[in-house]
């Protein structure tokens, strides 16, 4: 039993490790692989909670460790990917240099700051047992992680063109920072019933995702995450 209770925490540590690897890959210029590692971290993030419920191995340590791992994997790692993109935008009109250094790319690091704020709020907010108040950090992390993968689709240049726009990139940063600490309710993807009226948001999201992946492949991922946000904003539970 002592070994069993540590299984969820071990999976959470794998989440943290995946986020660290993502950061190193970004620093090495391998943005696609860095994005993949954030997806791997998301899988571990799902299964640590699943294992905790299955094994009934809940603990205060596990709750705190999960948030700390999420800060790295879905806060710091995505902000490094976004920093890399902004740093590569060689557009003089969108540069702000101090001592010869363009400081605008450092705005991307606010994703990590607001992810930490969002997770800290989550830990002390007893309203978020079945749903979320503010955008979950994994949703932001997955969106950013999907951008390098989506741009691999050479037949779909729309995403590449958007990512070459500093205004679009900064809009992403500002928008996600706001959504993470907002009081906007977002639905959870945990399935507790198969009745449509109970999880209609999940059914709608799944239907959109299937259609999007059929037509767009990996390019669909950021659009699926945007649909999740729009659905939470405009479709009543």
N, C-alpha and C positions, 0 to 999 in steps of 0.2 A: 504493500500500500504506500510506503514511503517513496518508492520509485515511481509509482503511478501518478502521484500528486505533482511530480516534477515534469511530467510529459508536456502539459500545456506551456509551462515556462520555457522549456527547451525549444518548443516550436516558436515561441515568441523571440527567443534569442536568434533563431534562424532568420526571422524577419529582420531583426536588427543587423545581422551580418550581411544580408542581401542588400540592405540600404547602404552599408559601408562600401561594399563592392561596387555598387552603382556610382558612388561618389568618386572612387578611384578610377573607374572606367571613363567617367566624364572628364576627369583631369587628364586622362591619356588621350582624349579626343574620340573615344568610341561611344558616341551618343546613343546609337541604336542598341548596343548591348547594355548600356546604362539604363535605358528605358525598359529593356527586358528584365533586368534585375529588380526594378520597382514592381513589375508584374509578379515576379517570383515572391517578393516581399508581401504583396497583397494576398497571394495564395496562403502563405504562412500565417498572415494576419487573420484570414478566415478560419483556418484549421485550428489555430490555438484556442479560439473561442468555442469552436465545435467540440474540440477535445475536452475542454473544461466542463462543458455542459454534459457531454457523454460520460465522463469519468467522475463528475461531481467534484471536481478538484479546484474549486474557487478559492482564492486567497487575496488578501490585500496586496501582497507582494506582486502577484500576477497582474492585478489591475494597474499598479503603478509601472511595472515593467512594460506592459503593453503600450501605455502612453509614451513612455520614453523611447521605445522602439519605433513607434509611429512618427515621433518628431524627426527621427533620423531618416526613415525610409520614405515618408510621405511629406516631409517638410524640407529638410536640408538637401536630400538627394534631388528632388525636383527643382529646387531653387538653383542648384548647381547647373542642371541642364539648361534652365532658362537663362542663367547668367552667361553660359557659353554661347547661346544664340545671340543675345543682345551684344555681347562682346565682339561678335563677328559681323555685326551690321555696320559696314563701312560707309556710313552716311554722315557727312560732316554737319549737316543741318541738325542732327540729333545727337550731337556730342557736347559734353560739358566737361571740360578738362581743368583739372587742378594739379599743378606741378607736372603737367604733361600727361596725366592719367585721366582717361575718360571715366568719370564716376557714374554715369548713367547705368551701365550694366549692373552696378551694385544694388540698384533698386530691386532687382530680381530676388535678392536675399531676404526681402521683406516677406516673401512666401514662407520662409522658414520661421520668421518671427511670429507671423500671424497663425501659422500652424501650431506653434507652441502655445500661443494664447488660447486658441480654440480647444486644444486638448486639456489645458489647465482648467478652462471653464467646464468642460465635460466632466472632469473628475469631481467637481464640487456641485454639480447641478443634478438634483434628483428628479428632474422632469424628463430626463433623456433615457428612460429605461426601455421604452418600446419604439421610440422614434428619436430624431435628432433636432436640436435647436441650433441652427447654423450648419453650413455645408460640412460634411465629414471630411477630415483631412485625406483619407484614402481616395476620395473622389477627385480632389484637386491633384493629388500625386499621380493618379492614373491618367488623368487628362494630359498633364505635362509630359509624362513618360511616353504617351502614345504619339506625340508629335513627331519625334524622329522616325518612328516606324511608319507613320502615315505618309511621310515624305518620300519613302522608298518607292511608292507607287508612281512610276514615271508617267503613266497615262492620266494621272489626276494632279495637274500642276496647280490647282487652286490653293491647296494647302501650302505648297512651297512659296507661292506668291504672297500669301498672307503672312507667313513667317519671315518674309523679307521686309515687312512693314513694321517699323519701330512703334507706330501708333497702335497696331494690333497687339504686339507683344506687351506693351505697357498696359493696354486695356485688360489683357488677361491677368497681369499681376495685380492691378488695382481691383478688378472685379472679384477675383478669388480671395484676396485679402479681406474685402468687405464681407463677402458671403460667409466666410468661415467664422467670423465673430458676430454676425448678425443674429437677430431674433427670429429669422425666417425658419419655419418648420420644414424639415426634410424627412421623407419616409425611409424606414429601414428596409433592407433587402432580406431580412430574416423571414422565412416562411413558417407561419404557425397554423395556417389553414389554407385549404385549396379552393375555398369559396371565392368567387369572383369579387363579390362585394367587400370581402375582407382584405384582399390583396390586389385590387384592380390596378393600382399603380405599378405593381410588379409585372402583371400581365401585359399592360400597355408598353412598359419598357422592354420586356422580352420580345414582344411582337415587332417593335421598332428595330431592336438590335438584330433580329433575324433577317429582316428585309435589308437593313443597311449593310450587313456583312455579305449578303448575297451579291449586292451590286457594287460595293466599295472595298471589300476585303478589309485589310488592316486599317485602311484610311477611315473606316467607319467608327473606330474607337473614340476619337474625340467628339464626333457627332452624337454618339450614344451617351457620352457623359454630359454633353450640353442638353440633350433631350431629358436626362434625369433632372437637371436643374430647372429647365423650363416646366417640366411636368409638376415638379414640387411647387413651383411658383403659381401655376395657373389652374391645375386640376385639383379640385377639392377632394379630400379623403372621404 
